[in-house]
């Protein structure tokens, strides 16, 4: 049995390229917020 995998970078890039400009702005804002929350969690 063989299995093929797709690199996560390709999946991410494919998903991002399918987004509209508005969706991409929303995604980028959410990513920035998530990163800030992770940094805060590390401090606590």
Secondary structure as the mmCIF struct_conf table of DSSP 4:
data_model
#
loop_
_struct_conf.conf_type_id
_struct_conf.id
_struct_conf.beg_label_comp_id
_struct_conf.beg_label_asym_id
_struct_conf.beg_label_seq_id
_struct_conf.end_label_comp_id
_struct_conf.end_label_asym_id
_struct_conf.end_label_seq_id
HELX_RH_AL_P HELX_RH_AL_P1 UNK A 8 UNK A 17
TURN_TY1_P TURN_TY1_P1 UNK A 18 UNK A 18
BEND BEND1 UNK A 19 UNK A 19
HELX_RH_AL_P HELX_RH_AL_P2 UNK A 21 UNK A 43
#
